[in-house]
Amino acid sequence: MKRKENALNDIILNDRLKLSKDTSEMICYDAYNLLSEYFNLDGGVNISVEAEKDCYKVTVTATAVAIKSFGIIK
């Protein structure tokens, strides 16, 4: 029975791992807008989502040509 439970768990994790193209594009758009507040970006933002034991590893990749200077709000 444990084997079936593990197989079912793997199926559920793999199903949740799949992001639709629209969702992936929306996340990249939001990440780009956030990162561009702090960096001069060269190109777009990419994400990858990998399933690990009991969580997901989300990696955001972008290339910046400069860090923007900003003041501290008092």
C-alpha positions as CSV (number, residue, x, y, z in Angstrom):
1,M,0.0,0.0,0.0
2,K,2.9,2.4,0.7
3,R,4.0,2.0,-2.9
4,K,0.6,3.2,-4.2
5,E,0.6,6.1,-1.7
6,N,4.1,7.2,-2.9
7,A,3.1,6.9,-6.5
8,L,0.0,9.0,-5.9
9,N,2.0,11.6,-4.0
10,D,4.4,11.8,-6.9
11,I,1.6,12.3,-9.4
12,I,0.1,15.1,-7.3
13,L,3.5,16.8,-6.9
14,N,4.2,16.6,-10.7
15,D,0.7,17.9,-11.5
16,R,1.2,20.9,-9.2
17,L,4.6,21.6,-10.6
18,K,3.3,22.4,-14.0
19,L,2.8,26.1,-14.6
20,S,0.7,27.2,-17.5
21,K,2.4,29.4,-20.0
22,D,0.2,32.3,-19.0
23,T,1.0,31.9,-15.3
24,S,4.7,31.7,-16.0
25,E,4.6,34.8,-18.1
26,M,2.6,36.7,-15.4
27,I,5.1,35.7,-12.7
28,C,8.0,36.8,-15.0
29,Y,6.2,40.1,-15.7
30,D,5.7,40.8,-12.0
31,A,9.3,39.8,-11.1
32,Y,10.6,42.1,-13.9
33,N,8.6,45.0,-12.5
34,L,9.9,44.4,-9.0
35,L,13.6,43.8,-10.0
36,S,13.6,46.9,-12.3
37,E,12.9,49.0,-9.2
38,Y,16.3,48.1,-7.9
39,F,18.3,47.2,-11.1
40,N,18.8,48.3,-14.7
41,L,17.9,45.0,-16.3
42,D,19.3,43.8,-19.6
43,G,16.6,41.6,-21.0
44,G,13.8,39.7,-19.4
45,V,13.3,37.6,-16.3
46,N,13.1,33.8,-16.4
47,I,11.8,31.4,-13.7
48,S,12.2,27.7,-13.1
49,V,10.3,25.6,-10.6
50,E,11.7,22.3,-9.4
51,A,10.0,19.9,-7.0
52,E,12.0,18.8,-4.0
53,K,11.1,16.4,-1.2
54,D,8.3,18.4,0.4
55,C,8.6,21.8,-1.3
56,Y,9.4,23.6,-4.5
57,K,12.6,25.3,-5.4
58,V,11.8,28.5,-7.3
59,T,14.7,30.2,-9.2
60,V,14.4,33.6,-10.7
61,T,17.1,34.6,-13.2
62,A,17.7,38.1,-14.6
63,T,20.7,40.0,-15.9
64,A,21.4,43.5,-14.5
65,V,23.8,46.0,-16.0
66,A,23.7,48.3,-12.9
67,I,22.2,48.7,-9.5
68,K,20.0,51.7,-9.1
69,S,20.8,54.1,-6.3
70,F,18.0,54.9,-4.0
71,G,17.5,56.7,-0.7
72,I,16.1,55.3,2.6
73,I,12.6,56.6,3.4
74,K,12.6,58.2,6.9
